[in-house]
Amino acid sequence: MNNKNFAGFSLIEVMITTLLFSIIMLGFINYQQALLNKHRYFANNLRANKIAFQLLDSYPYTSHKIIPSGWQYKITSKIYNTECKMVEITVSTPSKQVIKQQRFFCDLH
């Protein structure tokens, strides 16, 4: 009558399962962090392109309200011929991303 069958897991099995679960969860957390970093990178890239196009659209009148704090921009122009010049806008984000956009401006009289 003392014949008892015990069912369950041993301590070693529980510890191995907990270790595997922890390793898998760390992998998911690192993956989530990488996705978040890429999202920030592409969001800043898209915003910098939008700002560069806004600056080109408002050229030669630049508005400092377009540029967020911590961001920088530079406008350069090169003479193409007697009637046209190439204007290049360089926008730098706080995370050191650099976006360049350029456009021809021609005075046709």
Secondary structure, 3 states (H helix, E strand, C coil): CCCCCCCCCCHHHHHHHHHHHHHHHHHHHHHHHHHHHHHHHHHHHHHHHHHHHHHHHHCCCCCCCCCCCCCEEEEEEEECCCCEEEEEEEEECCCCCEEEEEEEEECCC
